[in-house]
Amino acid sequence: MKPIVRNEILSLGDYEAIRPHFRARVIGEKKLRRVNLGPYASAVFENRDTVLLQIQEMLRTERITREAAIEHEIATYNQLLPGDNELSATVMIEIDDRTTREAFLPEAKGIEQHIALVVDGQRFHATWDPERILPDRASAVLYLKFPLSEKGVSAFRSGAKVELIVDHASYRASVELPEAAKKSLAEDLESHAHL
C-alpha cells in the first residue's frame, strides 16, 4: 500500500474544517474492518484512510506543527500500512477492570506468536516489529501484519472463508470475518495488484 506522504497531511486549521466529515467517514470504514476476537480483544484492519486519520488526530491532539515532528509521525504511522499481498491489523486487548487486566497481560506474554489469519484453510501467521514487544508481558496494543501467499490472496479475493484466530495457552478465540470486512480487505489486496 502506498505510504502516506507529507503533502497529504493538512495543517491543523485545514484539518479542523474537514474533521467532522472525514472522521465520520473513516470511523464508518473502521467499523466494517473491526472484529471482536473473544471477550478480551478486538482487531482493526488498517488501510491508508485509517492511518491518515490516526496521523491527523495525533497532530491535532498533541498540537504538533514542527516539520520534523510531523515527518516523524508520518514515518511512525506508515509502519502500520500493509505491504503487497499483506494485511495489517491493530489488535487491542481491552479489559476494563484494572486488576483483571494486570493479571492477564503477563499470562498472555508472547500472544503475538499465536495470532493468525486462516484463509480458505490456509494459515498465515502474524509478523510484528520485535522492538514493540514487551519482555515480560503482552502489550495491550499489538501491531501485526499478515503476509499472504498468492494462493491466499486469490482465495481471499474470491470470497473464501476467512478467520482471525488466537491460540495462546492463556487465551483462545476465533472469529470469522463478516462479508463486509472481507469485501473491504479484498479491495485493499486488489489495489496492491494494480500499483
Buried (B, 14 or more C-beta within 10 A) or exposed (E): BEEBEEEEBBEEEEBEEEBEEBBEEBEEBBEBBBBEBBEBBBBBBBBBBBBBBBBBBBBBEEEBEEEEEBEEBBEEBBEBBBEEBBBBBBBBBBBEEEEEBEEBBEEBBEBBBBBBBBBBEBEBEBEBEEEEBEEEBBBBEBBBBBBBEEEBBBBBBEEBEBBBBBEBEBBEBEBBBEEEBBEBBBEBBEEBEEE
